[in-house]
């Protein structure tokens, strides 16, 4: 799963520590999500982060899709509506 957590956090001018305090998600977990090392993110964590950043979960987390063409494989990052 891909994410825009760092972008959204920086838009709100928050540090990881500030987001951690507001969301009640540990700073190491936030760091792991931002750098892509945490692959299986709990839905409760997604809700806490989206709530703290005052946005929808789909504004932060999205699936990557693969689009095949006759010439070559093209990978595009695209938000997939989960609802």
C-alpha positions in Angstrom: 0.0 0.0 0.0 1.3 3.4 -0.9 0.8 6.6 1.1 1.1 10.3 1.2 1.4 10.5 5.0 4.6 12.7 4.9 3.1 15.1 2.4 -0.1 15.5 4.4 1.8 15.8 7.7 4.1 18.5 6.2 1.0 20.3 4.7 -0.2 20.7 8.3 3.3 21.8 9.4 3.6 19.0 11.9 6.6 17.0 13.0 6.3 13.2 13.4 6.4 13.7 17.1 3.5 16.2 17.0 1.4 13.9 14.8 2.2 11.0 17.2 1.0 13.0 20.2 -2.3 14.1 18.4 -3.0 10.7 16.8 -1.8 8.4 19.6 0.2 6.5 17.0 3.9 6.0 17.9 6.5 8.1 16.2 8.5 5.0 15.0 5.3 3.7 13.4 4.7 7.0 11.7 8.3 6.9 10.4 7.9 3.3 9.2 4.7 4.2 7.3 6.3 7.3 5.7 9.4 5.4 4.5 7.4 2.5 3.3 9.0 -0.2 5.6 5.6 -0.9 7.3 3.5 -2.8 4.8 0.6 -4.0 6.9 -1.0 -1.0 8.5 -3.9 -1.6 10.8 -7.2 0.1 9.9 -7.4 1.7 13.4 -4.0 3.3 12.7 -5.2 4.7 9.4 -8.3 6.1 11.1 -6.2 7.7 13.9 -3.8 9.4 11.4 -6.6 10.6 9.0 -8.5 12.0 12.0 -5.4 13.8 13.3 -4.7 15.2 9.9 -8.4 16.2 9.3 -8.6 14.3 6.0 -10.1 11.1 4.6 -8.1 7.8 4.8 -8.1 7.7 1.0 -6.3 11.1 0.9 -3.3 9.3 2.7 -3.4 5.6 1.7 -3.9 4.1 -1.7 -3.2 1.1 -3.8 -0.8 1.0 -6.7 -2.3 -0.3 -10.0 -0.4 -1.7 -13.0 -1.6 -0.7 -16.4 -0.6 -3.0 -19.4 -0.2 -1.6 -22.9 0.8 -3.3 -26.1 4.2 -1.5 -26.1 5.3 -2.0 -22.5 4.2 -2.3 -18.9 3.5 1.0 -17.3 3.2 1.3 -13.6 1.0 4.2 -12.4 0.2 5.1 -8.8 -3.5 5.6 -8.5 -5.8 6.0 -5.6 -8.3 3.1 -5.6 -11.6 3.9 -4.0 -12.0 1.5 -1.2 -15.6 2.6 -0.4 
